[in-house]
Amino acid sequence: LSDRVGRRPVMLGGMTLYALAGLGCALAPTIEALLAFRLLEGIGAAGGTTLAIAVVRDSFDGQAGRIKMSQVSMVITIAPIIAPTLGGLILLLGEWRLIYLALGLAGVALVLAVYFGLDESRPPTPGTRLDLIGRYAAVFRQRRTMGYVLVNTLGSGGLFAFIAASPLVLMGTIGVSVAMFGLLFAITSSGILLGSAINNHLARRGVPARMPLAVGLAVAPLAALAAAAFMAMGIVRLETFIPFVVVVGICRGLTTPNITHAALEPVPEHAGTTAALMGCGQMLCMAASGVIVATLYPVLGPLGVALTMLGFLSAGLLSWLAVEYAARRPRVA
């Protein structure tokens, strides 16, 4: 939609839906109503994350785009990490409905921020058709873009394996308190912040994106492998798990902005469609990661978490190597 009618009206619509659905969740009389409003809330939220990336691509090219993408990607990546901590703090004030009230009010604030603070970055083009199939087909034909969409998708699955199973590992197996659990989430979040800050610094100094990408994608599976090795030996402690998760977070901060920038760079006219595709793939892979962890945990315990992280992160590295190999292969006319 935003590729056809502009970013601003679609973002306003998404944030309005997000705000109203959040308030609906807070007032939901039944679990069925809560789930229905949550579905609507997720649809509205998708407009924000998708279009934030598209607006950056509209507004900045080259190195400047990479720098700005680093800042936006940092926020999008860190949000699901800090969410459990914020939710826990809100619950200290009262019942669960306060969480959804806070989300609804945040949605109202976002509507006002977009209305008064965001200019249109892609004006509507009169006379053009919506043509959803044609737009997605154009993106699917871009092999490099699709390759980076896959790399981003798999990296999300690696980090979400920890997010999904962290209560089981940290509180259930290691035995940390609720307060310590929140602190540990803050520590892992700092890894993403540090990685994003390093990437931002490198981009400003003109360091090619390939360097932080190669380091981040190679080191992340090594960190997951080290955590898996300790767990395979029966050593499940904070000092043999959390540092490696922090390293994975740093790698995610290093790689996500560059992956996103590389995926969007070849398709400026379809930035909204590409950003939507990246968000969809990311959420699907995070869901798959949660299912895999839930399946492995009863059998392997914490080792299943580390192995799931290792599998997704290794697949992400291999996908990137395949993308780079294809880009360097001479094309036969």
C-alpha positions in Angstrom: 0.0 0.0 0.0 2.7 2.5 1.0 4.5 2.0 -2.4 1.3 3.1 -4.1 -0.3 5.8 -1.8 2.7 7.0 0.2 4.2 6.1 3.6 2.5 8.7 5.8 -1.2 7.7 5.4 -0.5 4.0 5.8 1.7 4.6 8.9 -1.1 6.7 10.4 -3.6 4.0 9.7 -1.4 1.3 11.2 -0.6 3.3 14.3 -4.3 4.2 14.8 -5.2 0.5 14.5 -2.4 -0.3 17.0 -3.6 2.2 19.5 -7.3 1.2 19.3 -6.5 -2.5 19.5 -4.3 -2.0 22.5 -7.1 -0.2 24.3 -9.4 -3.0 23.2 -7.0 -5.6 24.8 -7.1 -3.7 28.0 -10.9 -3.8 28.1 -11.3 -7.4 26.7 -14.0 -9.3 28.6 -12.8 -12.8 27.4 -9.7 -14.5 26.2 -11.2 -14.8 22.7 -11.7 -11.0 22.6 -8.2 -10.5 23.9 -6.7 -12.7 21.1 -8.8 -11.0 18.5 -7.6 -7.5 19.6 -4.0 -8.8 19.8 -4.2 -9.9 16.2 -5.4 -6.5 15.1 -2.7 -4.9 17.3 0.0 -6.9 15.5 -1.4 -5.9 12.1 -1.2 -2.3 13.1 2.3 -2.6 14.6 3.6 -4.2 11.4 3.0 -0.8 9.7 5.4 0.9 12.0 8.3 -1.5 11.7 7.9 -2.0 7.9 7.5 1.7 7.0 10.2 3.0 9.3 12.7 1.0 7.2 11.1 2.1 3.9 11.2 5.8 4.9 15.0 5.5 5.6 15.5 3.9 2.1 13.4 6.7 0.6 15.4 9.4 2.3 19.0 8.3 2.2 21.3 6.5 -0.3 24.7 4.9 0.0 26.7 5.4 3.2 24.2 7.9 4.7 21.5 5.3 4.3 23.7 2.7 6.0 24.3 5.0 9.0 20.6 5.8 9.4 19.6 2.2 8.9 21.9 1.3 11.8 19.9 3.5 14.1 16.5 2.3 13.0 17.5 -1.4 13.0 18.9 -1.1 16.5 15.5 0.0 17.8 13.6 -2.6 15.9 16.0 -5.4 16.9 16.2 -4.5 20.6 12.4 -4.0 21.1 11.6 -7.7 21.6 14.6 -8.1 23.9 13.6 -5.4 26.4 9.8 -6.0 26.1 9.8 -8.7 28.9 11.6 -6.4 31.3 9.2 -3.5 30.6 6.2 -5.8 30.9 7.5 -7.1 34.3 8.0 -3.6 35.6 4.4 -2.6 34.6 3.0 -5.7 36.3 4.6 -4.6 39.5 2.1 -1.7 39.4 -1.0 -3.8 39.0 -2.8 -6.4 36.8 -2.0 -7.5 33.3 -4.5 -5.0 31.7 -2.1 -2.2 32.5 0.3 -3.6 29.9 -2.2 -3.2 27.2 -3.3 0.1 28.5 0.4 1.2 28.2 0.6 -0.1 24.7 -2.6 1.7 23.7 -1.4 5.0 25.1 2.0 4.4 23.3 0.0 4.0 20.1 -1.8 7.3 20.7 1.6 9.0 21.2 2.9 7.4 17.9 -0.1 8.6 16.0 0.6 12.2 17.2 4.3 11.8 16.5 3.6 10.7 12.9 0.9 13.3 12.3 2.9 16.2 13.5 6.5 15.1 13.0 6.8 12.9 9.8 6.8 14.3 6.3 5.9 12.2 3.4 9.0 10.5 2.0 7.3 8.9 -1.0 4.4 10.9 -2.5 1.6 8.9 -4.2 1.9 8.4 -7.9 -1.4 9.1 -9.6 -2.6 6.7 -12.1 -0.5 3.7 -10.9 -2.3 0.5 -9.9 -1.8 -1.2 -6.5 -0.7 -4.4 -8.3 0.4 -6.4 -5.3 1.3 -9.5 -7.3 3.4 -7.4 -9.8 5.3 -5.6 -7.0 6.1 -8.8 -5.1 7.1 -10.5 -8.4 9.6 -7.6 -9.1 11.2 -8.1 -5.7 11.4 -11.9 -6.0 13.2 -11.4 -9.3 16.0 -9.5 -7.5 18.2 -12.4 -6.4 20.5 -10.3 -4.2 17.6 -8.7 -2.4 16.0 -12.1 -1.8 19.3 -13.5 -0.6 19.6 -10.8 2.0 16.0 -11.3 3.0 16.9 -14.9 3.8 20.0 -14.0 5.7 18.0 -11.5 7.9 15.3 -14.1 8.4 17.6 -16.8 9.7 19.5 -14.4 12.0 16.2 -13.5 13.6 15.5 -17.1 14.3 18.9 -17.5 16.1 18.3 -14.7 18.5 14.7 -15.6 19.2 15.6 -19.1 20.3 17.1 -17.4 23.4 14.2 -15.1 23.8 11.6 -17.9 23.6 13.4 -20.2 26.1 15.1 -17.7 28.4 12.5 -18.2 31.3 13.0 -22.0 31.1 16.8 -21.8 31.1 17.4 -18.8 33.4 14.7 -19.2 36.0 13.8 -22.9 35.6 17.2 -24.5 35.3 19.8 -22.0 36.6 17.3 -20.6 39.2 17.7 -16.9 38.9 15.1 -14.6 40.5 12.5 -12.6 38.6 14.5 -9.4 39.3 17.8 -11.0 38.1 15.9 -12.3 35.0 15.0 -8.7 34.0 18.6 -7.6 34.6 20.0 -10.4 32.4 17.6 -9.3 29.6 19.0 -5.8 30.0 22.5 -7.1 29.7 21.8 -9.1 26.5 20.1 -5.9 25.1 23.3 -4.0 25.7 25.0 -6.4 23.3 22.7 -5.3 20.5 23.3 -1.7 21.4 27.0 -2.1 21.4 27.0 -3.9 18.1 24.8 -1.2 16.5 27.1 1.5 17.9 30.2 -0.2 16.5 28.5 -0.5 13.1 27.5 3.1 13.2 31.1 4.1 14.0 32.5 2.0 11.2 30.0 3.3 8.7 30.9 6.9 9.5 34.5 6.1 9.0 33.8 4.7 5.6 34.5 1.0 6.4 32.8 -1.2 3.8 29.7 -3.0 5.0 31.2 -6.3 4.0 33.6 -6.2 7.0 31.1 -6.0 9.9 28.8 -8.4 8.0 31.5 -11.0 7.7 32.6 -10.7 11.3 29.1 -10.7 12.7 27.8 -13.6 10.6 30.9 -15.7 11.3 31.3 -15.0 15.1 27.6 -15.5 16.0 27.5 -19.3 15.2 30.9 -19.7 17.0 29.4 -18.2 20.1 26.4 -20.5 19.9 28.7 -23.5 19.4 30.7 -22.6 22.5 27.5 -22.3 24.6 26.3 -25.7 23.2 29.7 -27.3 24.0 29.4 -26.2 27.7 25.8 -27.5 27.9 26.7 -30.8 26.2 29.2 -31.3 29.1 26.5 -30.6 31.6 27.8 -27.1 32.6 24.8 -24.8 32.6 25.7 -21.6 34.4 25.2 -17.9 33.8 28.9 -17.4 33.1 28.9 -20.2 30.4 25.7 -19.0 28.7 24.9 -15.3 29.0 28.3 -14.0 27.7 27.8 -16.0 24.5 24.3 -14.7 24.1 25.7 -11.1 24.5 28.2 -11.9 21.7 25.3 -13.1 19.5 23.6 -9.8 20.3 26.6 -7.8 19.4 26.8 -9.7 16.1 23.1 -9.0 15.4 23.7 -5.3 16.0 26.7 -5.4 13.6 24.8 -7.2 10.8 21.1 -6.3 10.8 21.5 -2.7 9.5 23.9 -3.8 6.7 21.7 -6.7 5.7 18.6 -4.5 5.6 20.5 -1.8 3.6 21.8 -4.4 1.2 18.3 -5.8 0.6 16.7 -2.5 0.0 19.4 -0.8 -2.1 18.6 -2.5 -5.4 14.8 -1.9 -5.2 14.2 1.8 -4.2 10.9 1.8 -6.1 9.7 -1.3 -4.1 11.1 -0.4 -0.7 7.8 -0.8 1.1 7.2 -4.2 -0.4 10.7 -5.4 0.4 10.5 -4.2 4.0 7.2 -5.9 4.4 8.7 -9.1 3.0 11.6 -8.9 5.4 9.3 -8.3 8.4 7.1 -11.2 7.3 10.0 -13.6 7.0 11.5 -12.5 10.2 8.3 -13.1 12.2 7.7 -16.5 10.5 11.3 -17.6 11.4 10.9 -16.4 14.9 7.8 -18.4 15.3 9.5 -21.5 13.8 12.4 -21.0 16.2 10.0 -20.9 19.1 8.4 -24.2 18.0 11.8 -25.9 17.5 12.9 -24.8 21.0 9.6 -26.0 22.5 10.1 -29.4 20.8 13.7 -29.9 21.8 13.7 -28.6 25.3 11.8 -31.5 26.9 14.4 -33.9 25.4 17.7 -31.9 25.5 17.0 -29.2 28.0 19.1 -26.0 27.7 21.3 -27.8 25.1 18.3 -27.6 22.7 18.3 -23.8 23.0 22.0 -23.6 22.1 21.6 -26.0 19.2 18.6 -24.1 17.8 20.6 -20.9 17.9 23.6 -22.7 16.3 21.4 -24.1 13.5 19.8 -20.8 12.5 23.0 -18.7 12.8 25.0 -21.3 10.8 22.3 -21.3 8.1 22.4 -17.5 8.0 26.2 -17.5 7.5 25.9 -20.1 4.7 23.2 -18.1 3.0 25.3 -15.0 3.0 28.3 -16.9 1.6 26.0 -18.1 -1.2 24.8 -14.6 -1.9 28.4 -13.2 -2.1 29.5 -16.2 -4.3 26.6 -15.6 -6.7 27.4 -11.8 -6.8 31.0 -12.5 -7.8 30.3 -15.2 -10.4 30.6 -13.9 -13.9 27.3 -14.0 -15.7 27.1 -15.8 -19.0 25.2 -13.8 -21.7 
